[in-house]
């Protein structure tokens, strides 16, 4: 369709969405580590009438400590991800273990920075 005929296409040119393919945008209700997001289901009344509702993830703003980077990192994560980070031995170990397609752009950048620091430390150990 031509942009002159389609008002949504014209609006998209003026106001581009800041979203990647995994559903992350600036103010999304999505965990930055596990990509858990809202789910849709039914609210069922006593008379068994079903109406649509949303199940939102239990998100919390958490400050993690990255040993490899030597700084604090603030992320919006679900409580399930918080338990997973603790179970895996901290943020650095969790980010190195998890697949990249579940991470938000911010967490993916952190993962790459941690991998880069670890590779530089390993090369320094090998040389020294």
Residue, then its C-alpha position, 0 to 999 in steps of 0.5 A: x500500500x502507498x503511504x499516501x493511502x495508508x495513515x498507519x504507514x505515514x504515522x510510522x514514518x513520523x513516530x517510529x517504534x523503538x522496539x526490537x523483534x523480541x517485544x522489548x520497547x522503552x516501557x514494556x512490561x517484560x523481564x529483561x533477563x527471561x523475556x517473561x511478558x504479559x499473558x492473556x486469559x479469562x476471568x471466570x465469574x461464579x456464573x461461569x461467564x468468561x471475560x478477557x484479562x491480562x496476567x502481568x509478570x511480577x517485575x521488580x527494579x533490582x540493582x545487581x553487582x557485576x564482579x567482572x565489570x566492577x559496577x552496579x547494574x539496574x535491571x527490571x526483572x521478574x522474581x523468577x529471574x531474580x531466583x535464577x540469578x542467585x541460583x547460578x552464582x550472580x549476574x555475570x555467571x547467569x548472563x554467560x549461561x543464558x541464551x542471547x535471544x531471551x535478553x533485552x538489548x541492555x542485558x545483551x550489551x552487558x553480556x557482551x561487555x562481560x564476555x569481553x572482560x573475561x576474554x581480556x583477563x584470560x589473555x592476560x593470564x596466559x601472557x603473564 
